[in-house]
């Protein structure tokens, strides 16, 4: 059982990293120099879907981590 949770944690963490990296398109060093105007743009299409996938993956990662801690103790 522990092996399955560990494998699921690895797969979930890699997918979560990929989804976060894919959301960071267009983010550069402009925010460091004050080039970011802070204008909010609405998420549409694939951006919105990727945003919800990232939220789902983070919740799944949290649940799997708690389950791994409970099973090991």
N, C-alpha and C positions, 0 to 999 in steps of 0.2 A: 504494500500500500504506500509506503514511504517513497519507494522508487517511482511510482506513478505520479505522485504529487511533485517530486523533484523534477521529473521530465516535463510535467505540465507548467511548472514555474519557469523552467528554462525557455520553453517555447513561448510562453506568455510574455516573458521579459524581453525576448528578442523582437517579438511582434510590437510590443509597446515602444521600444526604442525606435524601430523603423517608422511607426506611425507618428512619433514626435518629430523625428527628423524630417519626414515628408511635410509636416505642417510649417516648418521654418523656411519656406521658400521666400526669397526676397529679403531676408533678414541679414543685414550686413553690419558694418561698423558705423553706419549713419546714426544709430541710436546713441553711440558713445559721444558724438560731437554735438548732439542736440539737433540732428537732422530729422529726427522723427517728430512729425507734427502732432501725433497722438490722435489722429482722426480715426474714428471707429468705422470699419466697413463691415457690412453684413456678410455672413458666410452663405454661400450659395452652392448648390450642386455637390460636387465631389468634396469641397472643403467642409461643408456641413456634415456629410457622411463620415469623412475622416475624423472630424471632431467628435462625433458620437461613438465611433469605433474606439478612439483613444480613451474616452471616458469608460466605456465598457471593459476595455482591457485593463485599465487601472483598477477598477472595482474587482475584476476577476483575480488580478495579481494580489490585491489586498486579502481577499477571501482565501486564496490558496496559501498565502503566507501564514495567516492565522491558523488554517487547518494543519499546516506542517508543524507549527509550534505546538499545537495541542496534541497531535499524534506522537510527537517525539517525547513529550513529557509524561 
